[in-house]
């Protein structure tokens, strides 16, 4: 088994001792992504919808680095600062999954890195 750390400029650099994603044995484990624009270094979270789109864009960039796409995602974890945003996040999130949506949980948390409103991590598998 050989694991490969993915470090790409098209997704935010880690804010701690972890990899953006790990690719191993046809699977990709994407670390929690926040609504940080890696090109500008700015958070994009004027609205929860904007923040969710930015997070999904960051995830897609990491999946592409692993030669995968959003359809390879089998599991997501969503962390929200405010569970009242659940419906708005669902609307944006659903727009990215045209086929069978992945398994998922969504939880409200007390605080997220950089005090963001949303963080999403995922697991993708080749030929899923």
N, CA, C and O atoms as a printed pandas DataFrame, in Angstrom:
     atom_number atom_name residue_name chain_id  residue_number  x_coord  y_coord  z_coord
0              1         N          UNK        A               1    0.848   -1.179    0.000
1              2        CA          UNK        A               1    0.000    0.000    0.000
2              3         C          UNK        A               1    0.892    1.239    0.000
3              4         O          UNK        A               1    1.776    1.390    0.844
4              5         N          UNK        A               2    0.642    2.111   -0.954
5              6        CA          UNK        A               2    1.406    3.353   -1.027
6              7         C          UNK        A               2    0.429    4.514   -0.976
7              8         O          UNK        A               2   -0.414    4.678   -1.859
8              9         N          UNK        A               3    0.555    5.310    0.063
9             10        CA          UNK        A               3   -0.317    6.480    0.129
10            11         C          UNK        A               3    0.440    7.692   -0.388
11            12         O          UNK        A               3    1.643    7.845   -0.177
12            13         N          UNK        A               4   -0.308    8.544   -1.074
13            14        CA          UNK        A               4    0.263    9.744   -1.658
14            15         C          UNK        A               4   -0.490   10.950   -1.127
15            16         O          UNK        A               4   -1.717   11.012   -1.206
16            17         N          UNK        A               5    0.244   11.901   -0.590
17            18        CA          UNK        A               5   -0.359   13.149   -0.133
18            19         C          UNK        A               5   -0.553   14.067   -1.327
19            20         O          UNK        A               5    0.362   14.265   -2.127
20            21         N          UNK        A               6   -1.736   14.621   -1.439
21            22        CA          UNK        A               6   -2.017   15.576   -2.504
22            23         C          UNK        A               6   -1.857   16.980   -1.941
23            24         O          UNK        A               6   -2.505   17.335   -0.956
24            25         N          UNK        A               7   -1.018   17.758   -2.547
25            26        CA          UNK        A               7   -0.810   19.162   -2.184
26            27         C          UNK        A               7   -0.873   19.937   -3.482
27            28         O          UNK        A               7    0.046   19.868   -4.297
28            29         N          UNK        A               8   -1.950   20.673   -3.678
29            30        CA          UNK        A               8   -2.128   21.398   -4.930
30            31         C          UNK        A               8   -2.388   22.871   -4.640
31            32         O          UNK        A               8   -2.888   23.209   -3.567
32            33         N          UNK        A               9   -2.061   23.736   -5.563
33            34        CA          UNK        A               9   -2.288   25.167   -5.339
34            35         C          UNK        A               9   -3.751   25.585   -5.527
35            36         O          UNK        A               9   -4.136   26.682   -5.123
36            37         N          UNK        A              10   -4.579   24.704   -6.145
37            38        CA          UNK        A              10   -5.970   25.044   -6.421
38            39         C          UNK        A              10   -6.911   24.780   -5.261
39            40         O          UNK        A              10   -8.123   24.935   -5.405
40            41         N          UNK        A              11   -6.380   24.387   -4.122
41            42        CA          UNK        A              11   -7.178   24.186   -2.912
42            43         C          UNK        A              11   -6.415   24.830   -1.760
43            44         O          UNK        A              11   -5.195   24.977   -1.830
44            45         N          UNK        A              12   -7.119   25.213   -0.711
45            46        CA          UNK        A              12   -6.452   25.892    0.406
46            47         C          UNK        A              12   -5.357   25.038    1.042
47            48         O          UNK        A              12   -5.514   23.827    1.196
48            49         N          UNK        A              13   -4.274   25.665    1.399
49            50        CA          UNK        A              13   -3.204   24.978    2.109
50            51         C          UNK        A              13   -3.705   24.592    3.502
51            52         O          UNK        A              13   -4.492   25.327    4.100
52            53         N          UNK        A              14   -3.267   23.469    4.014
53            54        CA          UNK        A              14   -3.690   23.065    5.357
54            55         C          UNK        A              14   -3.336   24.123    6.401
55            56         O          UNK        A              14   -2.302   24.786    6.320
56            57         N          UNK        A              15   -4.226   24.258    7.380
57            58        CA          UNK        A              15   -3.967   25.199    8.480
58            59         C          UNK        A              15   -3.462   24.456    9.709
59            60         O          UNK        A              15   -3.473   24.992   10.817
60            61         N          UNK        A              16   -3.018   23.220    9.507
61            62        CA          UNK        A              16   -2.491   22.393   10.589
62            63         C          UNK        A              16   -1.656   21.265   10.011
63            64         O          UNK        A              16   -1.364   21.260    8.815
64            65         N          UNK        A              17   -1.266   20.298   10.855
65            66        CA          UNK        A              17   -0.406   19.193   10.401
66            67         C          UNK        A              17   -1.200   18.066    9.734
67            68         O          UNK        A              17   -1.335   16.974   10.285
68            69         N          UNK        A              18   -1.717   18.350    8.548
69            70        CA          UNK        A              18   -2.456   17.341    7.787
70            71         C          UNK        A              18   -2.296   17.633    6.299
71            72         O          UNK        A              18   -1.872   18.720    5.905
72            73         N          UNK        A              19   -2.642   16.646    5.486
73            74        CA          UNK        A              19   -2.583   16.788    4.027
74            75         C          UNK        A              19   -3.921   17.277    3.506
75            76         O          UNK        A              19   -4.957   17.039    4.126
76            77         N          UNK        A              20   -3.903   17.960    2.372
77            78        CA          UNK        A              20   -5.154   18.374    1.733
78            79         C          UNK        A              20   -6.004   17.145    1.424
79            80         O          UNK        A              20   -7.221   17.155    1.607
80            81         N          UNK        A              21   -5.352   16.101    0.957
81            82        CA          UNK        A              21   -6.017   14.841    0.656
82            83         C          UNK        A              21   -4.966   13.742    0.609
83            84         O          UNK        A              21   -3.777   14.005    0.433
84            85         N          UNK        A              22   -5.422   12.513    0.770
85            86        CA          UNK        A              22   -4.564   11.340    0.664
86            87         C          UNK        A              22   -5.176   10.415   -0.375
87            88         O          UNK        A              22   -6.370   10.118   -0.331
88            89         N          UNK        A              23   -4.356    9.966   -1.300
89            90        CA          UNK        A              23   -4.768    9.004   -2.312
90            91         C          UNK        A              23   -4.085    7.674   -1.990
91            92         O          UNK        A              23   -2.868    7.617   -1.816
92            93         N          UNK        A              24   -4.886    6.604   -1.913
93            94        CA          UNK        A              24   -4.331    5.285   -1.603
94            95         C          UNK        A              24   -5.261    4.198   -2.148
95            96         O          UNK        A              24   -6.471    4.237   -1.927
96            97         N          UNK        A              25   -4.690    3.242   -2.852
97            98        CA          UNK        A              25   -5.435    2.078   -3.334
98            99         C          UNK        A              25   -6.756    2.426   -4.021
99           100         O          UNK        A              25   -7.780    1.803   -3.741
100          101         N          UNK        A              26   -6.742    3.394   -4.898
101          102        CA          UNK        A              26   -7.944    3.750   -5.639
102          103         C          UNK        A              26   -8.965    4.538   -4.843
103          104         O          UNK        A              26  -10.114    4.681   -5.260
104          105         N          UNK        A              27   -8.542    5.049   -3.698
105          106        CA          UNK        A              27   -9.436    5.861   -2.873
106          107         C          UNK        A              27   -8.791    7.214   -2.617
107          108         O          UNK        A              27   -7.566    7.343   -2.610
108          109         N          UNK        A              28   -9.625    8.213   -2.408
109          110        CA          UNK        A              28   -9.143    9.547   -2.091
110          111         C          UNK        A              28   -9.890   10.044   -0.860
111          112         O          UNK        A              28  -11.120   10.093   -0.849
112          113         N          UNK        A              29   -9.148   10.409    0.165
113          114        CA          UNK        A              29   -9.692   10.926    1.405
114          115         C          UNK        A              29   -9.396   12.428    1.445
115          116         O          UNK        A              29   -8.256   12.838    1.661
116          117         N          UNK        A              30  -10.427   13.235    1.237
117          118        CA          UNK        A              30  -10.264   14.683    1.178
118          119         C          UNK        A              30  -10.499   15.267    2.567
119          120         O          UNK        A              30  -11.562   15.084    3.161
120          121         N          UNK        A              31   -9.496   15.970    3.070
121          122        CA          UNK        A              31   -9.635   16.630    4.372
122          123         C          UNK        A              31  -10.709   17.698    4.310
123          124         O          UNK        A              31  -11.076   18.161    3.230
124          125         N          UNK        A              32  -11.205   18.082    5.457
125          126        CA          UNK        A              32  -12.242   19.103    5.529
126          127         C          UNK        A              32  -11.836   20.360    4.783
127          128         O          UNK        A              32  -10.775   20.931    5.032
128          129         N          UNK        A              33  -12.691   20.780    3.870
129          130        CA          UNK        A              33  -12.439   21.983    3.090
130          131         C          UNK        A              33  -13.328   23.106    3.601
131          132         O          UNK        A              33  -14.505   22.912    3.907
132          133         N          UNK        A              34  -12.734   24.270    3.682
133          134        CA          UNK        A              34  -13.443   25.456    4.144
134          135         C          UNK        A              34  -13.576   26.441    2.976
135          136         O          UNK        A              34  -12.922   26.257    1.949
136          137         N          UNK        A              35  -14.400   27.472    3.110
137          138        CA          UNK        A              35  -14.620   28.392    1.986
138          139         C          UNK        A              35  -13.502   29.408    1.784
139          140         O          UNK        A              35  -13.740   30.613    1.709
140          141         N          UNK        A              36  -12.294   28.903    1.698
141          142        CA          UNK        A              36  -11.122   29.744    1.490
142          143         C          UNK        A              36  -10.719   29.674    0.025
143          144         O          UNK        A              36  -10.533   28.588   -0.525
144          145         N          UNK        A              37  -10.587   30.833   -0.600
145          146        CA          UNK        A              37  -10.145   30.903   -1.987
146          147         C          UNK        A              37   -8.621   30.826   -1.977
147          148         O          UNK        A              37   -7.971   31.740   -1.469
148          149         N          UNK        A              38   -8.030   29.758   -2.528
149          150        CA          UNK        A              38   -6.583   29.621   -2.468
150          151         C          UNK        A              38   -5.836   30.663   -3.302
151          152         O          UNK        A              38   -4.676   30.961   -3.020
152          153         N          UNK        A              39   -6.482   31.211   -4.313
153          154        CA          UNK        A              39   -5.835   32.212   -5.166
154          155         C          UNK        A              39   -5.699   33.555   -4.463
155          156         O          UNK        A              39   -4.707   34.262   -4.641
156          157         N          UNK        A              40   -6.704   33.900   -3.664
157          158        CA          UNK        A              40   -6.692   35.210   -3.009
158          159         C          UNK        A              40   -6.354   35.127   -1.522
159          160         O          UNK        A              40   -5.962   36.120   -0.911
160          161         N          UNK        A              41   -6.508   33.938   -0.948
161          162        CA          UNK        A              41   -6.310   33.789    0.491
162          163         C          UNK        A              41   -7.475   34.339    1.303
163          164         O          UNK        A              41   -7.397   34.431    2.528
164          165         N          UNK        A              42   -8.551   34.703    0.621
165          166        CA          UNK        A              42   -9.719   35.292    1.284
166          167         C          UNK        A              42  -10.810   34.244    1.503
167          168         O          UNK        A              42  -10.978   33.322    0.706
168          169         N          UNK        A              43  -11.543   34.408    2.600
169          170        CA          UNK        A              43  -12.710   33.575    2.834
170          171         C          UNK        A              43  -13.856   34.079    1.975
171          172         O          UNK        A              43  -14.052   35.286    1.836
172          173         N          UNK        A              44  -14.610   33.158    1.402
173          174        CA          UNK        A              44  -15.769   33.506    0.589
174          175         C          UNK        A              44  -17.005   32.989    1.311
175          176         O          UNK        A              44  -17.436   31.861    1.077
176          177         N          UNK        A              45  -17.568   33.800    2.176
177          178        CA          UNK        A              45  -18.720   33.353    2.941
178          179         C          UNK        A              45  -19.686   34.486    3.257
179          180         O          UNK        A              45  -20.217   34.582    4.364
180          181         N          UNK        A              46  -19.905   35.350    2.254
181          182        CA          UNK        A              46  -20.900   36.404    2.403
182          183         C          UNK        A              46  -22.259   35.774    2.692
183          184         O          UNK        A              46  -23.019   36.272    3.523
184          185         N          UNK        A              47  -22.560   34.666    1.994
185          186        CA          UNK        A              47  -23.764   33.884    2.256
186          187         C          UNK        A              47  -23.341   32.433    2.439
187          188         O          UNK        A              47  -22.239   32.050    2.045
188          189         N          UNK        A              48  -24.216   31.624    3.037
189          190        CA          UNK        A              48  -23.899   30.207    3.187
190          191         C          UNK        A              48  -23.870   29.513    1.825
191          192         O          UNK        A              48  -23.139   28.540    1.637
192          193         N          UNK        A              49  -24.661   30.011    0.881
193          194        CA          UNK        A              49  -24.639   29.446   -0.459
194          195         C          UNK        A              49  -23.280   29.678   -1.125
195          196         O          UNK        A              49  -22.710   28.761   -1.716
196          197         N          UNK        A              50  -22.763   30.907   -1.025
197          198        CA          UNK        A              50  -21.445   31.214   -1.585
198          199         C          UNK        A              50  -20.377   30.340   -0.928
199          200         O          UNK        A              50  -19.505   29.799   -1.607
200          201         N          UNK        A              51  -20.452   30.208    0.375
201          202        CA          UNK        A              51  -19.473   29.403    1.109
202          203         C          UNK        A              51  -19.537   27.939    0.669
203          204         O          UNK        A              51  -18.501   27.298    0.493
204          205         N          UNK        A              52  -20.733   27.416    0.493
205          206        CA          UNK        A              52  -20.888   26.017    0.077
206          207         C          UNK        A              52  -20.336   25.802   -1.323
207          208         O          UNK        A              52  -19.658   24.805   -1.571
208          209         N          UNK        A              53  -20.616   26.717   -2.238
209          210        CA          UNK        A              53  -20.047   26.602   -3.595
210          211         C          UNK        A              53  -18.516   26.608   -3.539
211          212         O          UNK        A              53  -17.878   25.809   -4.225
212          213         N          UNK        A              54  -17.923   27.482   -2.747
213          214        CA          UNK        A              54  -16.453   27.550   -2.646
214          215         C          UNK        A              54  -15.899   26.244   -2.093
215          216         O          UNK        A              54  -14.898   25.736   -2.598
216          217         N          UNK        A              55  -16.531   25.700   -1.071
217          218        CA          UNK        A              55  -16.079   24.434   -0.491
218          219         C          UNK        A              55  -16.154   23.323   -1.538
219          220         O          UNK        A              55  -15.210   22.545   -1.684
220          221         N          UNK        A              56  -17.252   23.245   -2.255
221          222        CA          UNK        A              56  -17.399   22.200   -3.275
222          223         C          UNK        A              56  -16.373   22.375   -4.389
223          224         O          UNK        A              56  -15.841   21.387   -4.894
224          225         N          UNK        A              57  -16.090   23.610   -4.779
225          226        CA          UNK        A              57  -15.060   23.868   -5.789
226          227         C          UNK        A              57  -13.707   23.349   -5.297
227          228         O          UNK        A              57  -12.978   22.703   -6.050
228          229         N          UNK        A              58  -13.375   23.628   -4.047
229          230        CA          UNK        A              58  -12.097   23.160   -3.497
230          231         C          UNK        A              58  -12.028   21.639   -3.497
231          232         O          UNK        A              58  -10.990   21.063   -3.820
232          233         N          UNK        A              59  -13.134   20.986   -3.136
233          234        CA          UNK        A              59  -13.179   19.520   -3.143
234          235         C          UNK        A              59  -12.969   18.993   -4.559
235          236         O          UNK        A              59  -12.196   18.057   -4.766
236          237         N          UNK        A              60  -13.642   19.580   -5.519
237          238        CA          UNK        A              60  -13.512   19.139   -6.918
238          239         C          UNK        A              60  -12.069   19.259   -7.395
239          240         O          UNK        A              60  -11.580   18.374   -8.098
240          241         N          UNK        A              61  -11.388   20.321   -7.031
241          242        CA          UNK        A              61   -9.981   20.486   -7.429
242          243         C          UNK        A              61   -9.124   19.354   -6.879
243          244         O          UNK        A              61   -8.256   18.835   -7.581
244          245         N          UNK        A              62   -9.360   18.971   -5.640
245          246        CA          UNK        A              62   -8.580   17.881   -5.035
246          247         C          UNK        A              62   -8.928   16.539   -5.668
247          248         O          UNK        A              62   -8.042   15.714   -5.892
248          249         N          UNK        A              63  -10.196   16.315   -5.954
249          250        CA          UNK        A              63  -10.585   15.070   -6.627
250          251         C          UNK        A              63   -9.923   14.971   -7.991
251          252         O          UNK        A              63   -9.439   13.904   -8.369
252          253         N          UNK        A              64   -9.896   16.078   -8.738
253          254        CA          UNK        A              64   -9.253   16.062  -10.051
254          255         C          UNK        A              64   -7.763   15.748   -9.943
255          256         O          UNK        A              64   -7.206   15.091  -10.823
256          257         N          UNK        A              65   -7.117   16.205   -8.882
257          258        CA          UNK        A              65   -5.699   15.902   -8.676
258          259         C          UNK        A              65   -5.483   14.408   -8.444
259          260         O          UNK        A              65   -4.394   13.886   -8.684
260          261         N          UNK        A              66   -6.535   13.722   -7.973
261          262        CA          UNK        A              66   -6.475   12.275   -7.767
262          263         C          UNK        A              66   -7.062   11.525   -8.962
263          264         O          UNK        A              66   -7.328   10.326   -8.873
264          265         N          UNK        A              67   -7.265   12.231  -10.083
265          266        CA          UNK        A              67   -7.867   11.648  -11.293
266          267         C          UNK        A              67   -9.269   11.102  -11.038
267          268         O          UNK        A              67   -9.647   10.049  -11.551
268          269         N          UNK        A              68  -10.025   11.838  -10.239
269          270        CA          UNK        A              68  -11.407   11.478   -9.933
270          271         C          UNK        A              68  -12.289   12.700  -10.164
271          272         O          UNK        A              68  -11.815   13.782  -10.509
272          273         N          UNK        A              69  -13.593   12.488   -9.959
273          274        CA          UNK        A              69  -14.525   13.606  -10.036
274          275         C          UNK        A              69  -15.605   13.435   -8.976
275          276         O          UNK        A              69  -15.558   12.492   -8.186
276          277         N          UNK        A              70  -16.564   14.331   -8.956
277          278        CA          UNK        A              70  -17.579   14.350   -7.909
278          279         C          UNK        A              70  -18.403   13.066   -7.893
279          280         O          UNK        A              70  -18.920   12.675   -6.847
280          281         N          UNK        A              71  -18.528   12.410   -9.042
281          282        CA          UNK        A              71  -19.303   11.163   -9.100
282          283         C          UNK        A              71  -18.606   10.010   -8.384
283          284         O          UNK        A              71  -19.237    8.991   -8.102
284          285         N          UNK        A              72  -17.316   10.152   -8.088
285          286        CA          UNK        A              72  -16.586    9.124   -7.353
286          287         C          UNK        A              72  -16.795    9.219   -5.840
287          288         O          UNK        A              72  -16.382    8.327   -5.099
288          289         N          UNK        A              73  -17.431   10.292   -5.385
289          290        CA          UNK        A              73  -17.611   10.501   -3.942
290          291         C          UNK        A              73  -18.665    9.538   -3.408
291          292         O          UNK        A              73  -19.775    9.451   -3.933
292          293         N          UNK        A              74  -18.288    8.807   -2.338
293          294        CA          UNK        A              74  -19.209    7.854   -1.713
294          295         C          UNK        A              74  -19.633    8.277   -0.306
295          296         O          UNK        A              74  -20.600    7.740    0.234
296          297         N          UNK        A              75  -18.922    9.231    0.290
297          298        CA          UNK        A              75  -19.227    9.647    1.662
298          299         C          UNK        A              75  -18.800   11.086    1.872
299          300         O          UNK        A              75  -17.700   11.479    1.482
300          301         N          UNK        A              76  -19.670   11.873    2.490
301          302        CA          UNK        A              76  -19.343   13.253    2.861
302          303         C          UNK        A              76  -19.696   13.481    4.322
303          304         O          UNK        A              76  -20.602   12.852    4.868
304          305         N          UNK        A              77  -18.973   14.377    4.928
305          306        CA          UNK        A              77  -19.291   14.868    6.266
306          307         C          UNK        A              77  -19.377   16.376    6.173
307          308         O          UNK        A              77  -18.450   17.035    5.702
308          309         N          UNK        A              78  -20.507   16.924    6.629
309          310        CA          UNK        A              78  -20.707   18.369    6.598
310          311         C          UNK        A              78  -20.784   18.876    8.025
311          312         O          UNK        A              78  -21.524   18.346    8.853
312          313         N          UNK        A              79  -20.012   19.903    8.291
313          314        CA          UNK        A              79  -19.989   20.546    9.602
314          315         C          UNK        A              79  -20.466   21.978    9.423
315          316         O          UNK        A              79  -19.880   22.745    8.657
316          317         N          UNK        A              80  -21.524   22.334   10.127
317          318        CA          UNK        A              80  -22.104   23.670   10.015
318          319         C          UNK        A              80  -21.998   24.416   11.337
319          320         O          UNK        A              80  -22.139   23.840   12.415
320          321         N          UNK        A              81  -21.748   25.706   11.219
321          322        CA          UNK        A              81  -21.755   26.570   12.397
322          323         C          UNK        A              81  -23.189   26.754   12.894
323          324         O          UNK        A              81  -23.422   26.888   14.095
324          325         N          UNK        A              82  -24.155   26.760   11.959
325          326        CA          UNK        A              82  -25.550   26.982   12.302
326          327         C          UNK        A              82  -26.422   26.016   11.494
327          328         O          UNK        A              82  -26.522   26.131   10.272
328          329         N          UNK        A              83  -27.044   25.077   12.182
329          330        CA          UNK        A              83  -27.876   24.086   11.512
330          331         C          UNK        A              83  -29.111   24.706   10.860
331          332         O          UNK        A              83  -29.793   24.041   10.080
332          333         N          UNK        A              84  -29.406   25.955   11.166
333          334        CA          UNK        A              84  -30.483   26.656   10.468
334          335         C          UNK        A              84  -30.154   26.867    8.994
335          336         O          UNK        A              84  -31.045   27.177    8.203
336          337         N          UNK        A              85  -28.882   26.703    8.612
337          338        CA          UNK        A              85  -28.454   26.821    7.219
338          339         C          UNK        A              85  -28.631   25.515    6.443
339          340         O          UNK        A              85  -28.313   25.451    5.256
340          341         N          UNK        A              86  -29.136   24.479    7.107
341          342        CA          UNK        A              86  -29.227   23.139    6.525
342          343         C          UNK        A              86  -29.915   23.133    5.152
343          344         O          UNK        A              86  -29.370   22.564    4.206
344          345         N          UNK        A              87  -31.076   23.741    5.022
345          346        CA          UNK        A              87  -31.824   23.716    3.753
346          347         C          UNK        A              87  -31.057   24.423    2.639
347          348         O          UNK        A              87  -31.019   23.932    1.511
348          349         N          UNK        A              88  -30.454   25.554    2.936
349          350        CA          UNK        A              88  -29.698   26.293    1.920
350          351         C          UNK        A              88  -28.467   25.509    1.476
351          352         O          UNK        A              88  -28.149   25.466    0.288
352          353         N          UNK        A              89  -27.780   24.894    2.426
353          354        CA          UNK        A              89  -26.612   24.071    2.092
354          355         C          UNK        A              89  -27.051   22.887    1.241
355          356         O          UNK        A              89  -26.401   22.567    0.246
356          357         N          UNK        A              90  -28.151   22.229    1.622
357          358        CA          UNK        A              90  -28.649   21.084    0.857
358          359         C          UNK        A              90  -28.933   21.448   -0.590
359          360         O          UNK        A              90  -28.628   20.676   -1.499
360          361         N          UNK        A              91  -29.514   22.618   -0.806
361          362        CA          UNK        A              91  -29.852   23.038   -2.166
362          363         C          UNK        A              91  -28.598   23.165   -3.029
363          364         O          UNK        A              91  -28.570   22.685   -4.162
364          365         N          UNK        A              92  -27.573   23.804   -2.501
365          366        CA          UNK        A              92  -26.319   23.954   -3.245
366          367         C          UNK        A              92  -25.628   22.598   -3.398
367          368         O          UNK        A              92  -25.212   22.225   -4.495
368          369         N          UNK        A              93  -25.513   21.874   -2.299
369          370        CA          UNK        A              93  -24.845   20.575   -2.283
370          371         C          UNK        A              93  -25.464   19.636   -3.316
371          372         O          UNK        A              93  -24.743   18.995   -4.081
372          373         N          UNK        A              94  -26.786   19.553   -3.342
373          374        CA          UNK        A              94  -27.489   18.657   -4.260
374          375         C          UNK        A              94  -27.195   18.988   -5.713
375          376         O          UNK        A              94  -27.210   18.092   -6.557
376          377         N          UNK        A              95  -26.931   20.239   -6.028
377          378        CA          UNK        A              95  -26.666   20.630   -7.413
378          379         C          UNK        A              95  -25.372   20.022   -7.955
379          380         O          UNK        A              95  -25.167   20.009   -9.169
380          381         N          UNK        A              96  -24.511   19.527   -7.098
381          382        CA          UNK        A              96  -23.241   18.935   -7.523
382          383         C          UNK        A              96  -23.343   17.428   -7.774
383          384         O          UNK        A              96  -22.489   16.855   -8.450
384          385         N          UNK        A              97  -24.376   16.790   -7.237
385          386        CA          UNK        A              97  -24.508   15.340   -7.360
386          387         C          UNK        A              97  -25.703   15.012   -8.250
387          388         O          UNK        A              97  -26.846   14.993   -7.794
388          389         N          UNK        A              98  -25.421   14.756   -9.523
389          390        CA          UNK        A              98  -26.481   14.503  -10.503
390          391         C          UNK        A              98  -26.975   13.062  -10.438
391          392         O          UNK        A              98  -28.135   12.796  -10.751
392          393         N          UNK        A              99  -26.121   12.138  -10.040
393          394        CA          UNK        A              99  -26.505   10.727   -9.945
394          395         C          UNK        A              99  -26.897   10.382   -8.520
395          396         O          UNK        A              99  -27.562   11.158   -7.834
396          397         N          UNK        A             100  -26.475    9.209   -8.092
397          398        CA          UNK        A             100  -26.754    8.749   -6.735
398          399         C          UNK        A             100  -25.916    9.587   -5.769
399          400         O          UNK        A             100  -24.690    9.604   -5.875
400          401         N          UNK        A             101  -26.560   10.278   -4.833
401          402        CA          UNK        A             101  -25.784   11.094   -3.889
402          403         C          UNK        A             101  -25.027   10.205   -2.903
403          404         O          UNK        A             101  -25.454    9.086   -2.619
404          405         N          UNK        A             102  -23.911   10.701   -2.385
405          406        CA          UNK        A             102  -23.133    9.901   -1.433
406          407         C          UNK        A             102  -23.825    9.801   -0.074
407          408         O          UNK        A             102  -24.738   10.566    0.236
408          409         N          UNK        A             103  -23.372    8.851    0.716
409          410        CA          UNK        A             103  -23.785    8.785    2.122
410          411         C          UNK        A             103  -23.266   10.053    2.796
411          412         O          UNK        A             103  -22.289   10.654    2.347
412          413         N          UNK        A             104  -23.936   10.453    3.886
413          414        CA          UNK        A             104  -23.552   11.737    4.460
414          415         C          UNK        A             104  -24.097   11.896    5.867
415          416         O          UNK        A             104  -25.111   11.299    6.230
416          417         N          UNK        A             105  -23.408   12.712    6.649
417          418        CA          UNK        A             105  -23.967   13.230    7.880
418          419         C          UNK        A             105  -23.710   14.720    7.914
419          420         O          UNK        A             105  -22.746   15.219    7.333
420          421         N          UNK        A             106  -24.600   15.424    8.613
421          422        CA          UNK        A             106  -24.456   16.868    8.784
422          423         C          UNK        A             106  -24.637   17.165   10.259
423          424         O          UNK        A             106  -25.627   16.757   10.867
424          425         N          UNK        A             107  -23.684   17.874   10.831
425          426        CA          UNK        A             107  -23.761   18.206   12.246
426          427         C          UNK        A             107  -23.455   19.681   12.464
427          428         O          UNK        A             107  -22.713   20.299   11.701
428          429         N          UNK        A             108  -24.035   20.221   13.507
429          430        CA          UNK        A             108  -23.700   21.580   13.933
430          431         C          UNK        A             108  -22.565   21.476   14.932
431          432         O          UNK        A             108  -22.577   20.621   15.818
432          433         N          UNK        A             109  -21.592   22.349   14.782
433          434        CA          UNK        A             109  -20.435   22.350   15.671
434          435         C          UNK        A             109  -20.283   23.719   16.318
435          436         O          UNK        A             109  -20.793   24.718   15.810
436          437         N          UNK        A             110  -19.579   23.754   17.440
437          438        CA          UNK        A             110  -19.411   25.005   18.179
438          439         C          UNK        A             110  -18.541   26.006   17.433
439          440         O          UNK        A             110  -18.815   27.206   17.447
440          441         N          UNK        A             111  -17.485   25.507   16.776
441          442        CA          UNK        A             111  -16.569   26.406   16.082
442          443         C          UNK        A             111  -15.788   25.613   15.050
443          444         O          UNK        A             111  -15.500   24.431   15.236
444          445         N          UNK        A             112  -15.450   26.291   13.953
445          446        CA          UNK        A             112  -14.660   25.701   12.880
446          447         C          UNK        A             112  -13.397   26.526   12.664
447          448         O          UNK        A             112  -13.330   27.668   13.118
448          449         N          UNK        A             113  -12.384   25.968   11.975
449          450        CA          UNK        A             113  -11.158   26.726   11.723
450          451         C          UNK        A             113  -11.451   28.075   11.056
451          452         O          UNK        A             113  -12.312   28.168   10.182
452          453         N          UNK        A             114  -10.750   29.081   11.465
453          454        CA          UNK        A             114  -10.895   30.442   10.954
454          455         C          UNK        A             114  -12.313   30.982   11.141
455          456         O          UNK        A             114  -12.713   31.938   10.476
456          457         N          UNK        A             115  -13.065   30.366   12.045
457          458        CA          UNK        A             115  -14.439   30.767   12.365
458          459         C          UNK        A             115  -15.339   30.759   11.134
459          460         O          UNK        A             115  -16.205   31.623   10.995
460          461         N          UNK        A             116  -15.141   29.777   10.228
461          462        CA          UNK        A             116  -15.957   29.676    9.025
462          463         C          UNK        A             116  -17.333   29.120    9.363
463          464         O          UNK        A             116  -17.567   28.644   10.474
464          465         N          UNK        A             117  -18.234   29.186    8.399
465          466        CA          UNK        A             117  -19.610   28.740    8.599
466          467         C          UNK        A             117  -19.845   27.299    8.176
467          468         O          UNK        A             117  -20.842   26.694    8.569
468          469         N          UNK        A             118  -18.929   26.736    7.370
469          470        CA          UNK        A             118  -19.105   25.384    6.837
470          471         C          UNK        A             118  -17.756   24.729    6.563
471          472         O          UNK        A             118  -16.785   25.399    6.212
472          473         N          UNK        A             119  -17.713   23.427    6.726
473          474        CA          UNK        A             119  -16.560   22.611    6.354
474          475         C          UNK        A             119  -17.103   21.280    5.853
475          476         O          UNK        A             119  -18.018   20.717    6.455
476          477         N          UNK        A             120  -16.547   20.771    4.753
477          478        CA          UNK        A             120  -16.973   19.483    4.207
478          479         C          UNK        A             120  -15.739   18.631    3.909
479          480         O          UNK        A             120  -14.769   19.113    3.324
480          481         N          UNK        A             121  -15.785   17.365    4.314
481          482        CA          UNK        A             121  -14.772   16.397    3.937
482          483         C          UNK        A             121  -15.456   15.292    3.152
483          484         O          UNK        A             121  -16.679   15.162    3.197
484          485         N          UNK        A             122  -14.674   14.496    2.431
485          486        CA          UNK        A             122  -15.296   13.398    1.674
486          487         C          UNK        A             122  -14.311   12.270    1.416
487          488         O          UNK        A             122  -13.097   12.397    1.576
488          489         N          UNK        A             123  -14.905   11.167    1.008
489          490        CA          UNK        A             123  -14.150    9.982    0.577
490          491         C          UNK        A             123  -14.630    9.636   -0.822
491          492         O          UNK        A             123  -15.834    9.574   -1.069
492          493         N          UNK        A             124  -13.705    9.412   -1.732
493          494        CA          UNK        A             124  -14.031    9.038   -3.109
494          495         C          UNK        A             124  -13.325    7.741   -3.452
495          496         O          UNK        A             124  -12.238    7.454   -2.950
496          497         N          UNK        A             125  -13.960    6.961   -4.315
497          498        CA          UNK        A             125  -13.429    5.662   -4.718
498          499         C          UNK        A             125  -13.485    5.558   -6.230
499          500         O          UNK        A             125  -14.488    5.915   -6.849
500          501         N          UNK        A             126  -12.390    5.061   -6.833
501          502        CA          UNK        A             126  -12.371    4.831   -8.282
502          503         C          UNK        A             126  -13.499    3.883   -8.650
503          504         O          UNK        A             126  -13.840    2.980   -7.886
504          505         N          UNK        A             127  -14.068    4.094   -9.810
505          506        CA          UNK        A             127  -15.126    3.216  -10.341
506          507         C          UNK        A             127  -16.337    3.128   -9.433
507          508         O          UNK        A             127  -17.045    2.122   -9.447
508          509         N          UNK        A             128  -16.590    4.165   -8.643
509          510        CA          UNK        A             128  -17.760    4.149   -7.753
510          511         C          UNK        A             128  -19.015    4.404   -8.542
511          512         O          UNK        A             128  -20.107    4.430   -7.973
